[in-house]
Amino acid sequence: MLKSVYVPKLPDFLSLCERNYAALHRLLPPVLAVAEQSFIQFSSQDIYRLTILDVAPFTTKLKIELWQGQQHYFQPSFDVQLYHDARLAEVVRVQQQWRFAAVYPYPNPTMSQPDEKRQINLLLRDWLRLCARAGYRAEPEALP
């Protein structure tokens, strides 16, 4: 039996990126300037930092990472590119990996899933849902 080849569904992917943009836009710092930061706190141990990396007329790049002040074995980190004119948010880097292809053959040397690009954007969606349910914006001076 032949395996079917994964074919990305562009409308579904764009819808995911639109929803991520809307949810992420609420968490951004009030001023979009390079090096501006915002903190999202879930508990005393789980604090995420959003840092603006780059600002251009139609795009903003930001980094979302578990705050380095906390000691964890796994330090999740990803970069998100915001396209303000299209109102889309796309993950462009996760951990040490970037430049994702729309489709990967499977198996492949990095063992990426055929829909890896979609999967990492679903990770952002899940993180944003967690923020909506349990997170709150913390002021830098209130952090431990």
WOKAVEN-V486679 format. One record per residue. N is the residue number from 0. RES is the residue in one small letter. NEAR is the number of other C-alpha atoms within 8 Angstrom. D_CENTER is the distance of its C-alpha to the mean C-alpha in Angstrom with 2 decimals. Layout:
n=N res=RES near=NEAR d_center=D_CENTER
n=N res=RES near=NEAR d_center=D_CENTER
This chain:
n=0 res=m near=2 d_center=36.94
n=1 res=l near=3 d_center=34.41
n=2 res=k near=4 d_center=30.67
n=3 res=s near=4 d_center=28.98
n=4 res=v near=4 d_center=26.53
n=5 res=y near=7 d_center=23.02
n=6 res=v near=5 d_center=22.83
n=7 res=p near=8 d_center=19.54
n=8 res=k near=6 d_center=19.99
n=9 res=l near=6 d_center=18.70
n=10 res=p near=6 d_center=19.30
n=11 res=d near=7 d_center=17.27
n=12 res=f near=10 d_center=14.25
n=13 res=l near=9 d_center=14.68
n=14 res=s near=8 d_center=15.16
n=15 res=l near=11 d_center=11.87
n=16 res=c near=12 d_center=10.15
n=17 res=e near=11 d_center=12.68
n=18 res=r near=10 d_center=12.09
n=19 res=n near=14 d_center=8.36
n=20 res=y near=12 d_center=9.78
n=21 res=a near=9 d_center=12.57
n=22 res=a near=9 d_center=10.95
n=23 res=l near=10 d_center=8.64
n=24 res=h near=7 d_center=11.82
n=25 res=r near=6 d_center=13.73
n=26 res=l near=9 d_center=11.90
n=27 res=l near=9 d_center=12.34
n=28 res=p near=8 d_center=15.42
n=29 res=p near=4 d_center=18.58
n=30 res=v near=5 d_center=19.15
n=31 res=l near=10 d_center=16.79
n=32 res=a near=8 d_center=18.35
n=33 res=v near=9 d_center=17.45
n=34 res=a near=7 d_center=17.12
n=35 res=e near=10 d_center=16.83
n=36 res=q near=9 d_center=15.06
n=37 res=s near=14 d_center=14.28
n=38 res=f near=12 d_center=14.44
n=39 res=i near=14 d_center=13.45
n=40 res=q near=12 d_center=16.06
n=41 res=f near=11 d_center=16.73
n=42 res=s near=6 d_center=19.88
n=43 res=s near=7 d_center=21.81
n=44 res=q near=6 d_center=20.15
n=45 res=d near=10 d_center=16.49
n=46 res=i near=13 d_center=15.14
n=47 res=y near=11 d_center=11.66
n=48 res=r near=13 d_center=11.77
n=49 res=l near=13 d_center=9.86
n=50 res=t near=12 d_center=11.75
n=51 res=i near=15 d_center=12.51
n=52 res=l near=10 d_center=13.21
n=53 res=d near=9 d_center=14.93
n=54 res=v near=11 d_center=16.44
n=55 res=a near=6 d_center=18.46
n=56 res=p near=4 d_center=20.39
n=57 res=f near=7 d_center=18.07
n=58 res=t near=11 d_center=14.69
n=59 res=t near=14 d_center=12.56
n=60 res=k near=12 d_center=10.24
n=61 res=l near=13 d_center=8.49
n=62 res=k near=13 d_center=7.65
n=63 res=i near=12 d_center=6.45
n=64 res=e near=11 d_center=9.20
n=65 res=l near=12 d_center=12.02
n=66 res=w near=9 d_center=14.76
n=67 res=q near=6 d_center=17.27
n=68 res=g near=4 d_center=20.14
n=69 res=q near=9 d_center=19.62
n=70 res=q near=5 d_center=20.98
n=71 res=h near=5 d_center=19.20
n=72 res=y near=4 d_center=19.85
n=73 res=f near=4 d_center=16.28
n=74 res=q near=8 d_center=13.89
n=75 res=p near=7 d_center=10.28
n=76 res=s near=10 d_center=8.27
n=77 res=f near=12 d_center=5.47
n=78 res=d near=12 d_center=5.83
n=79 res=v near=13 d_center=4.88
n=80 res=q near=12 d_center=8.35
n=81 res=l near=13 d_center=9.90
n=82 res=y near=11 d_center=13.23
n=83 res=h near=9 d_center=15.42
n=84 res=d near=6 d_center=18.44
n=85 res=a near=5 d_center=16.96
n=86 res=r near=10 d_center=14.58
n=87 res=l near=13 d_center=11.67
n=88 res=a near=13 d_center=7.91
n=89 res=e near=10 d_center=7.04
n=90 res=v near=12 d_center=4.95
n=91 res=v near=11 d_center=8.01
n=92 res=r near=11 d_center=8.21
n=93 res=v near=11 d_center=8.01
n=94 res=q near=7 d_center=10.90
n=95 res=q near=5 d_center=13.65
n=96 res=q near=7 d_center=12.97
n=97 res=w near=7 d_center=12.24
n=98 res=r near=6 d_center=14.07
n=99 res=f near=8 d_center=13.60
n=100 res=a near=7 d_center=16.60
n=101 res=a near=9 d_center=16.75
n=102 res=v near=11 d_center=19.20
n=103 res=y near=11 d_center=20.35
n=104 res=p near=6 d_center=23.90
n=105 res=y near=8 d_center=24.35
n=106 res=p near=6 d_center=25.38
n=107 res=n near=8 d_center=24.08
n=108 res=p near=5 d_center=24.29
n=109 res=t near=4 d_center=20.69
n=110 res=m near=7 d_center=20.88
n=111 res=s near=10 d_center=17.78
n=112 res=q near=7 d_center=17.90
n=113 res=p near=9 d_center=19.33
n=114 res=d near=11 d_center=16.27
n=115 res=e near=13 d_center=13.68
n=116 res=k near=10 d_center=11.56
n=117 res=r near=9 d_center=11.70
n=118 res=q near=8 d_center=11.12
n=119 res=i near=10 d_center=7.74
n=120 res=n near=12 d_center=6.73
n=121 res=l near=9 d_center=8.89
n=122 res=l near=8 d_center=7.22
n=123 res=l near=10 d_center=4.32
n=124 res=r near=11 d_center=7.73
n=125 res=d near=8 d_center=9.55
n=126 res=w near=8 d_center=7.85
n=127 res=l near=11 d_center=8.44
n=128 res=r near=8 d_center=11.82
n=129 res=l near=9 d_center=12.58
n=130 res=c near=11 d_center=12.10
n=131 res=a near=7 d_center=14.45
n=132 res=r near=6 d_center=16.91
n=133 res=a near=7 d_center=17.23
n=134 res=g near=10 d_center=15.43
n=135 res=y near=8 d_center=17.08
n=136 res=r near=9 d_center=16.79
n=137 res=a near=10 d_center=18.91
n=138 res=e near=8 d_center=21.06
n=139 res=p near=7 d_center=21.09
n=140 res=e near=4 d_center=24.82
n=141 res=a near=6 d_center=24.48
n=142 res=l near=6 d_center=22.38
n=143 res=p near=3 d_center=24.51
